[in-house]
Structure formats: C-alpha cells, structure tokens
Amino acid sequence: AAGVIPGLLVGLGMAVPAPEAGLSGPQWAALAGYGAISAAYRVLLCLGIALAAYCALGTVAGMALLAAEMLLFVALPVAREVAGTAGLSRRFPPGRRRWAFAAALAAILLWAALPLSRRCSVPAAVAATHEQVLYAPHAGVIRSVAVQRGTTVRQGEILAVLESAELEMERARIAQQVQQAQAEVRKLERQESGRAFLPEKAKEIERLRAELERVDTAIQQNRILAGMAGVLVEWDEPLRPGRAVARTLALGRIADPHALRVRAYVPEALVREVVPGQAATFFCPSHPAPLAGRIAEILPDPVRFAEDPGTTSLAGGAMSVRRDDAGRLEMRDAYYLAFVELEPPCVLRHAGESGCLWFRSGPRSLVVSAWDWIVENAHKY
C-alpha cells in the first residue's frame, strides 16, 4: 500500500524514466525543469495533507502521523527526485550558466534560511490622541445634517438630528394617558365619594410624568452633539435627510488636530517583532518625505474592529474586513494596535490619512516564519 497508493495518487515512488537519445541541450534543460516543478508540486501537496492530518487528529496522534507522512511522502520522494536529477545531469556537461544558476539559487536559499533582520511593512493611519466617535443613540431617520467631513466644530454644536418614530409614538401615548388621568382627577374632585381616590390618581400622574420626562430625554439625545472641539475627520458620506440608521451605528469621528500620532495595525505573525521604543518610519502619500518615530505602545489583545477605513479592503487596503449589522468594520484576521509617536519636527495635516509603517524585525529566518505561519493558519483552510 505504501508503494501503490502514492503512485496512484500523485506519482510518488515511481522510477525515473530514462530519457530518449538525441535530445538537444535546451530540451534536456526543459525536461529537468519540468521534473523539478512537478516534484515541488508533489512535495507541497503531500505537505498540505500532512498538516491537515496534524490539525484534524490532535497533538499526539497528529504529530506521529505528521512525522510518518513527512518521511514517506516528502523526504523519500525528494531523495529519489534528487538522485534522478543527478542522473539526468550526467547526460549534458555542466556550463557556466548552470553554475551561475546554482550559485544564485543557493544564495537565495541561504538568505531565506539565515536569521537576519528584515524590513516589515504594516498598514497605518494618522490618529488623534484625543478624539470622539459619534454613534446613533437610537434607531431612526435622519431629519437634518448640519456639517460635512473636514468641518471644524465647537463643543456642544449640533451636527445632525435624528427622528425616531418609536419614541414619538411612545411620547404621544404617555401624554394622552396624562391628559386622561388629569380629566379623571377633575371628575373625582366634583364627587364627594370620589375624593378618596385622589391620592392614588396623583401618584399615577406623577409616574406618567416621570415616564414622559424619560422619553423627552431620549428624544433630546437624538441630537448628535460634538462632545469636544476639533475637526470632523470622518463622517458618513451617505448621511442625508430621510436616511434610516440603526442604533449604535458609527456616524463619524471628531479629532483634536493639535495632538496627532500614528496608529498601526500589526498582523499576528509580526506582533512578536514589535516592542515599545523600537524605531519606525511612517510613509503617507500626502507627505513628500518619510516621518521618523518610535513605537510608544502596543495593545496586548487583538483589535476586533478597524477604526481607519482607508487601511481596509473596502478602500483597497491590505486588511480584510466586513461590515457587521451595526455598520462597523469587523476584522477577518487578527491584528494588534500599535501607536507611534513621531519625532519633531513633524507636521501632520489631519487625522484619518492612511499609509504604511516600516520597521526592522529581530533576527529571524524566513523559513521558520513561513513554517510558523503555516502551522498557525492551517486550521483556517
């Protein structure tokens, strides 16, 4: 079975066929290249099968099966392919181009295997140290909009007004109950026998007025106010009168333009390479020169929602996101937030500008990094 099944599936374990005589040098090279590509395909296919078995069967049994499959389906076939390629190489003499190609390939493999410090790039955006995210307090319909993106606002300024039919109906119902209760009080006051019920009716009216005050407060909250002075760096562009919005929908963000920093999204594979105090460089399309800085803080837990739409896949960015029921940009992969303080002198125009952050990683082999990524993400596929 160990010899028949692999041969039926992917051709592993088959004897290397003897090439025909009379082939030219380019034909021999093409034959050898095709053999190398097909061998790499079979090795990757069996490596994927081994990883799938490891993830499906748990730690102990999976490790044992992974070791067996790596030996039978990867190590031994590779050895056979190397021996077959060596046999084919004797049919045409080595030349300078072959030695140059072999040297270049060896240099690339050595570069990938050596633990070197490498430059990493992650999506980033300009963020304010002090900011306010604006949410819809209740579900409703936009009655009016007073600002647009880029507007400078004052604290307490009305930005938009919502209209909630549910709250309006509830207020009308409670107001009608108050009027009915007051009419009953006037009727009981004219009756000698009904005056004993007046204290109870007074309590009922007091309760209804408290409910009416609560609903009025909720209606007043439908006015979207600026909680701080600053610039409206983000604002929902389709926000216009007559549009329905859901409760807790993010409408925009106000930022203090005088206190800005860089917010970077570090993927899980690189989070171990980021430490506070590490040098970093921010590149932004609106700035002709890169801005130098240092990483001030990295949050210990992955972020669930993206706060900068310009860095996401919806705007052509690298981070894959989807909109949830509340309109928030939910991450599909694990990212960690890192904050970078830029070194003076630096002038950032406004928050929300997206770009990329470069930094140098610690000594690490690309082969080891690729293996760690395969093991960590094999369960997703």
N, C-alpha and C positions, 0 to 999 in steps of 0.2 A: 504493500500500500504506500509506503514511504517513497517508492520509486515511481509507481504508476500514476497516483493521484496528481502529484506536482506536474508530471509530464502532460497529463490530460488537461490540466487547468491552464498553466502558464508556460509550459515547456521547460521547467527546471529539471536538471538532471539529465538532459538529453546530450548525447555525444556531439562534439563539434564536427560539422560536416567538412569533408575535405574539399577545398576549392578546386574549380576546374583549371586546367592548364591553359596558358595562352592569354591570361588576363593582363591588361596594362597596369602601370603604376597607379593612375587615378582610380581605376576600377578596384584595385586591391585596397586603396585608401578608403573608398566609399564602402566597400564590404566591411572593413574593420570598423568604420564609424557607425554603420548600421548595427553591427553586433554590439558595440558599446552602448548605443542608445537603447536597444532592446533589453540589454542586460540591466541597465539602470531602471528601466520601466518595471521589470520583473522584481527587482530588489525593492523598489518603493511600494509596489503592490503588496508584496509579502510583509513588508514592514508595517503597512497600514493594517493588514489582517492581524498581525501580532499585537499591535497596540489596541485594536478593537477587542481582542480576546482578553487583554490585560484589564481594560476598563470594565468589561462585562462580567468577569468572573471574580473580581475582588483582588485582594492583596496577595495572599499566599499562592492560591491556585493560578491566579493571573500571572504572577512573576515566574512561576515554574513553566507555564505554557509559553510565556514570552521568551524565556531563555531557550526552550526547546525549538521554537519556531525561528528564533534568530540564528540558531546553529544549523538547523536542517534547511531552512528556506532562504537564508541570507548569506551566512558565512560560507557554507559549502558551495552553493551555486556561484558566488563571487570567485572563489578559488578556482572553480572549473573554468569560468569565463576568462580569468587572468591567464590560466595555463593555455587555453585555446587561442587567446590573442597573442600570447608569446609564440605559439607555434605558427600562427599566420605571419608574424613579423619576420620570420626567417625567410619568407618567400621573396621579400624585397629588401634590399640593403638599406641601412639607416643613412639619412642625409642630414644636412644642416637644418632644414625646415622641421624635420621630425624632432631633432634635439632641441631646437628653439621652442617648439610647441610643448614638449615635455617639460622644459625648464619653466615656461610660463605657467603651465598647469600646476607644477609643483610649488611655484611661488604663490599662486592663488590659494592652494590648499593650505600652505604654511601660514599665510596671512589670516585665513579663516580659523585656523586651529590655535594660533598663539593668543595668549591673554593680553590683548592690547587695549589701550584707552581709545574709545571711539566717540565720534560726534553723534549726538542724538537730537532729533527734532520732534517737538510735540506741538499741537495746536494751542494757541494762547490768544488772549484778548485784553485790551485795556479795561480795567475795572476801577471803580471808585472805592476808596476806603470807607466813606460814609455814603450810603445810598438807601433808597426806599423802593420796594417793589409794590406796585399798585395792583390790587385784586378787586374783582367784583364782589361786593359783600353779599348780594343776593342774586338769584336768577331773575332776569327781567329783560327789558328792551331799552336801548339807548334813546333817551329823549333829546339830549343835546351834547355837543362836543365843543369845548372852548379852546383847545390847544392842539398842537401837532408836534411831531418829533423835532427836537432841536430848540424848542421854546424854553426860554428862561422863566422860571416860575418862582413865586413867593410862597412862603409858608402860609398855609390856610387858603390858598387860592383854589377856586372850583375848577376842576379840569374837565369833568363830564358829569352828567346827571342820568341816572337810571330810572326806569319806571317799572314797578313790579305790580302786575295786575292782581296777584295773590294778596299782597299786602293791602292794596287799595280796597279790595273786596272785604278783607277782614276788618279794616277800619270802618267801612260803611256798615257792616253788620253790628260791630260793637257800638257805634254811635247810635244806631237805631235802637239797640237794647237799652242804652242810657236814656233816650227820649221816652221809651215805653215805661221804664222804671220811674222816671220823674212824673209822668202822667198818672201813674198808679198812686204815687205819693200824694199828689194834689187831690185825687179822688178820695183817698183814705182820710185826708185831713178834714174833708167835709162830712165825714161819717163819724158819729160818736163811737160806734163799735169797732171801727177800723183803725183807731189811733194806736191800739196795742201792737199793730204790725209795722208801725213806722220805724222803730229801731232796726228791724230786720231788713226793711227796704233801704234804709240808709247805708247799711253795710254792703248790700248788693250793689248800690250805686257807686260806693267807694271802690269796690272790687272792679267794676266795669271801667271806671275812670283810670284805674291803675293799668288795666289791660290796654285801654286806649292810649295811654301815655307810652307804654312799651311799643306799641305798633307805630306811633308817631316817631319814636326814636329810631326804629328800624327804617322808616321811610327817609328820615334825615340822613341815615348812613348811606343811602343810595346816591348821595352826592359824593363823588370821588374828589377828595381834597388832597392837596400837597402837604405832606407832613413835615417837609423841610424845604428850604430854599436851595435851588440848584438848577440843573439843566435836564430836560426830559430827553434822556439819551435813547430810550426805547419807548415806542408807542405803537400799538396795534394799528397798522395802516388801514385795514378794512373797517375800523371803528367809525361808524357813522350813524346818524339818527335812523331809528327803525330796525337796527340790527339786534337780534336776540343774543344774549350772553348767558353763560352758565355760572352758577355760583362758584366762587374762588378762582375764576378764570383770570390769568395774569394779563393785565392790560398794558402795563408799561413799567418803566423804572426811572426814578429821579436820582441823579448823582451829583455830588459836590465836585465841580470842575477843578478845584484847587487842591484836592487830595486824591491823586490817582496812583495806581500801581498796576502790575501785570498779573493776570490770573491765568495759569497754565493748567491744561488737562493732561496728566501723565498716565499712560496706559499701565495696566497691571504688570506687564513684562518689564517695565523700566522703573517701577516705583522704588526698587531697592537701590537704584543708582542715584537717587536724588536725596541730598542731605542739606539741612539748613547751613547757610554760609557759603554754599557752592556757587562759583561764578557761572553766569548765564548771559546770553545775548538775545535781545528781542528784536525781531525784524517785522516791520509794518509797512504796507505799501505806501502810506501817506508820509513816511519819513525817509529821506534820501539816504541816511546813514543808520547803521545798527545802533541800538541803545544797550549799553552795558549795565549789568546789575548783579544782584546776588539773591539767591533763594532765601526768603525770610521764614517761610513756614510751609509745611506740607501736612494736610489733614490725614489722620490715621485711617479713616474709613472711606470707602469709595463713594463718590457722589452719585445720586440717583437721577437727578435732572440737570440738563445743561442750562446754564444761565446766559450763554452767549450764542445766539442763533447763527452768527457769522462763522462759527467754527464747526458747525454741524453739517451733515449730509444734505439737509434741506437747502443750504446755501452753497453747496459744492465743497464743503469741508471734509475733513478726514473722519470725524466722529459720526457713527451711525446712530440715528435717533428715530423715534416715532412719537407722534402726538397722542397723549392719553385723553381720557374723556374730559378732563379739565383744561385741555389745551396746552399742557406742559410738555416740554421736550424730554422724553424719557430715554435714558441711555440703553443701548442694546448690549454694550460691553462695559467692563469695569474700568473706570478712570478715577484717578485721585487728583484733588485740587492742590496746586502748589502756588504760593504767592511770591512774587518777585518785587523787591524794592529796587528801583533804578537809581543809578549813581548820578549825582548832579554834575554838570548842568544837563537837564533833560526837559523837553517841552512836549507834553502830550496834548493833542488838540481836544479830544473829548473821549469819554468812556464809550465802550462798545466797539471800537476799532479792533478788528481781528488780524492776526498774523501768526507767526510761529516763534517758538522759543528754542534756542540751541544751547546745549550744554555738553560737557565731556563726561562720559561714563567712566567708572572704575575699570581696572584691567579685567577683561572678560573675553572668553573665546566665543566666536560666532557659532561654532559647532555646539558648544554647551548651551548657549542661549537658544538656538534652534531646537535642541532636544528638550529643554525645559518648556518651550512654547508648545511643542507637540504634545507632551505629557499633560500640560495644564488644559489644553483646548481640545484634546481628543474626544472628551465626553460630549462636546457640542455637536459633533458630526457623526 
